[in-house]
Amino acid sequence: MTQSPDARNRSSFIAEKLMHFLVRYGLMIVIAFLFFGLILLISGEDPIQSYRDIFTSTLGSSYGFSEVVVAMSPMLLTALAVALPSRLGLINVGVEGQLYMGACFSTWGALAFSNSPSWILLPLMIVLGMIGGALWAFIPGYLRALGLVNETITTLLLNSVAPMIVSFFVFGFWHSPMDTNKTPNFSPSARLPKFFDTRIDLSLVIGLALLVLFWFLMRYTRWGLEMRAIGGNPLAARRNGIPVKTYLIAVMCIGGAIAGLAGMTQVSGYYGVLLVNFSRGIGYMGFLISWLAGGSPLGILLTSFVISIIFSGGNLLQLTRDLPYAVINVLLAFTLFVVLARPSFLINRKEA
């Protein structure tokens, strides 16, 4: 069975766009690694050996690869929580706080209904986590829709409030008898299922499914078209009858719900308990990934994978190279600066 000319042209176009994306962002990441290697060299370290340690520890074994996937899973969700509102021109810097609130709400469900079977408890925790994140995102979304406060400011400020609320409940009501910094361990029915005898859990499947759904909605549905119209020219969209305020609030809440879902997967899958400071900056990492990927679903997937390699390899560099973990933040910063700078030789004339 042969393909029609249109199908072949479409396949060729997709392959060309994919190759362009891989080459462009791949070269940018290589440039960032070269800059970081120079820093290591000035510090008296061997950059080649350091990179060999990073990639050997992460991609050189099935265990290392599985740990990269474990680190990547929540980043897919937090990056998507930033990418979706960005299509409307919204800058959601508050994923960290929304993640904490999602974890807080889902923890209440895990502790209050610990005797329930998993087929009831896990969906309940997912819904509660999404409600927690959505409510936390509703505040800046509503204020932005009314034109009172920019969402960048409110989401950023709320990031410092959410961990305090979590600490209040953990220290005050939910703390374990053995440790006041965390809740009692969740019951087995409140834990996400794991795959292949590794720490990879259901959050990976959820993240990948939501990325595909995001791509489909933005490309093939009326909602995606109207969201792109609002992001391009909100005044023109309003004059054409698109309910801009409703979209601003709803999409902000959906982004918050996805971030809250990421919080649920962390406490239910990765930890099995709610810790006072459990996030490790995953919300901020999602913001970085979304901007590096330009909000593209494929870009989010690939960038999350690369960032997870760097993130996971940082622990080993502390042992093998006696380097502080802060050097990983330096590498991530170099990567962000290079991508935002968009070197001219990596941009074709149509993009310039």
Summary of the structure (lengths in Angstrom):
residues: 352
radius of gyration: 21.3
end to end distance: 40.9
largest distance: 68.4
contacts: 1232
relative contact order: 0.18
helix: 75%
strand: 2%
